[in-house]
Structures are given as structure tokens and as C-alpha cells.
């Protein structure tokens, strides 16, 4: 899962100026909750595949996921490379 977030972070870093300021369409029912659980790693393998497929089909929702990951990092603080849960 670490690779998934690295890909998303790299995309946002590279394309941030282009995606900032654009309106985010209303997500389908349940997507916000699913992305919240995805950002914390609390999804089943099937849900993970579904989230990745949804983001591939509708990359506009990467912004929503990016905000959730950013909020999560701000609440938890930065993980240290040698911290046990940083390797999870």
C-alpha cells in the first residue's frame, strides 16, 4: 500500500498547480467514507481494488483522497523512517 500513496503523492506534487482551484464534483454515495478508510489502510482487498479502479476512472477524486491523507498526517504528525508503524 505504501507504493499507492507514493504514486498519489508524486502525482499531486507534479500536477498540484493544475488541479488546485478546480471544482470537485459531488462524490458518489459512500465514496468519501471509503476513501477515509482507504487513507488509513482499513479496507478489504476487494475495497482496495474498487478504490483504485474508481480513482483510475475518475482521477478528479484523487484530490479528495489527497486532502484526507494530508489531514491524517496533520493529526498524527510525521512518521519517522525507523518508527514501527512507518513500515506498515
C-alpha positions as CSV (number, residue, x, y, z in Angstrom):
1,X,0.0,0.0,0.0
2,X,3.0,2.3,0.6
3,X,3.5,2.4,-3.2
4,X,-0.1,3.5,-3.8
5,X,0.4,6.6,-1.6
6,X,3.8,7.3,-3.1
7,X,2.2,7.4,-6.6
8,X,-0.6,9.7,-5.4
9,X,1.9,12.0,-3.6
10,X,4.1,12.2,-6.7
11,X,1.1,13.0,-8.9
12,X,-0.1,15.7,-6.6
13,X,3.4,17.2,-6.3
14,X,3.9,17.2,-10.1
15,X,0.4,18.3,-11.0
16,X,-0.7,20.3,-8.0
17,X,-0.9,23.7,-9.6
18,X,-3.1,22.3,-12.4
19,X,-5.6,20.6,-10.1
20,X,-5.8,23.4,-7.5
21,X,-8.8,25.6,-7.8
22,X,-10.9,23.3,-9.9
23,X,-14.3,22.3,-8.6
24,X,-14.6,18.9,-7.2
25,X,-17.8,17.1,-8.3
26,X,-20.0,15.5,-5.7
27,X,-18.6,12.1,-5.0
28,X,-20.9,9.1,-5.3
29,X,-22.6,7.9,-2.1
30,X,-20.2,6.0,0.2
31,X,-17.0,7.2,-1.7
32,X,-15.9,9.7,1.0
33,X,-16.2,7.1,3.8
34,X,-14.4,4.5,1.6
35,X,-11.6,6.9,0.8
36,X,-11.3,7.8,4.5
37,X,-10.9,4.2,5.4
38,X,-8.5,3.7,2.4
39,X,-6.3,6.5,3.6
40,X,-5.9,4.8,7.0
41,X,-5.4,1.3,5.5
42,X,-8.7,0.0,6.9
43,X,-10.1,-1.6,3.7
44,X,-10.5,-5.1,2.5
45,X,-8.5,-6.2,-0.5
46,X,-11.7,-6.0,-2.6
47,X,-12.4,-2.5,-1.4
48,X,-8.8,-1.5,-2.2
49,X,-9.2,-2.8,-5.8
50,X,-12.5,-0.9,-6.1
51,X,-10.9,2.4,-4.8
52,X,-8.0,2.1,-7.2
53,X,-10.4,1.4,-10.1
54,X,-12.6,4.4,-9.1
55,X,-9.6,6.7,-8.9
56,X,-8.3,5.4,-12.3
57,X,-11.7,6.0,-13.9
58,X,-12.3,9.4,-12.1
59,X,-8.9,10.9,-11.2
60,X,-10.7,14.0,-10.1
61,X,-11.3,12.2,-6.7
62,X,-7.5,12.0,-6.1
63,X,-7.8,15.5,-4.8
64,X,-10.3,14.3,-2.2
65,X,-8.0,11.4,-1.2
66,X,-5.1,13.8,-1.1
67,X,-6.9,16.1,1.3
68,X,-7.8,13.1,3.5
69,X,-4.2,11.9,3.6
70,X,-2.9,15.4,4.4
71,X,-5.5,15.8,7.2
72,X,-4.5,12.4,8.6
73,X,-0.8,13.4,8.5
74,X,-1.5,16.6,10.3
75,X,-3.4,14.8,13.0
76,X,-0.8,12.1,13.5
77,X,2.3,14.1,12.8
78,X,5.2,13.0,10.5
79,X,6.2,9.3,10.8
80,X,9.8,8.6,11.4
81,X,11.5,6.2,9.0
82,X,12.5,3.9,11.8
83,X,9.2,4.0,13.6
84,X,7.4,0.6,13.7
85,X,4.2,1.8,12.1
86,X,6.0,3.7,9.4
87,X,6.9,0.4,7.9
88,X,3.3,-1.0,7.9
